[in-house]
Amino acid sequence: LHFSKDVGRPKVDSAREKLLALNPEIRVEAGCERLTAANAGELIRGFHAVVSAVDNAETRYALNDACVAAGVPLIDAGVVGFRAVLMTVVPGRGPCYRCLFPEPPPAGGAPTCAEAGVIGALTGVMGSLQALEALKLLLGAGEAYVGRVLQFDGLSGRFRETAWPRDPACPVCGDR
């Protein structure tokens, strides 16, 4: 969605432009506001699902917490280097992000995208899987990645799926 000429432009503007060029009959609501724990609930209000490709832990946790609180499914993917992960959170049907990772990593505890790099082809693979996951959820078709984590190693070309149990003591989606 982004070309060299788009460097320096907000990604939301570049993405909107490309999507409308692909299909001028769709409606794209673009917003350029940093998502935080304070505004996440308001930003996701009215959506049927959220597809996330954020690049930092603070935003990922804020989005998870807001989606669980609002009952909105979250389809999350992350790419660092040649490795990628996909998970789907459907509040009331399975675990949330904090069930798998209760606390954000300490500063410097995990490589950032800027440090490890991001392989564009891998973001395309994961973005396509996220789009498929969103369609399955919205259409009520197939089996979503609820309670499962899909990992992809771009160097070997192998996918690995791991069970992801809900934590009854989770402060966000637990039994309390």
CORVEN-V979439 format. One line per field, one symbol per residue. ss: DSSP state (H for helix, E for strand, C for the rest). A space follows every 50 residues. Layout:
ss = ???
This chain:
ss = CCCHHHCCCCHHHHHHHHHHHHCCCCCCCCCCCCCCCCCHHHHHCCCCEE EECCCCHHHHHHHHHHHHHHCCEEEEEEEEECEEEEEEECCCCCCCHHHH CCCCCCCCCCCCHHHHCECHHHHHHHHHHHHHHHHHHHHCCCCCCECEEE EEECCCCEEEEEECCCCCCCCCCCCC
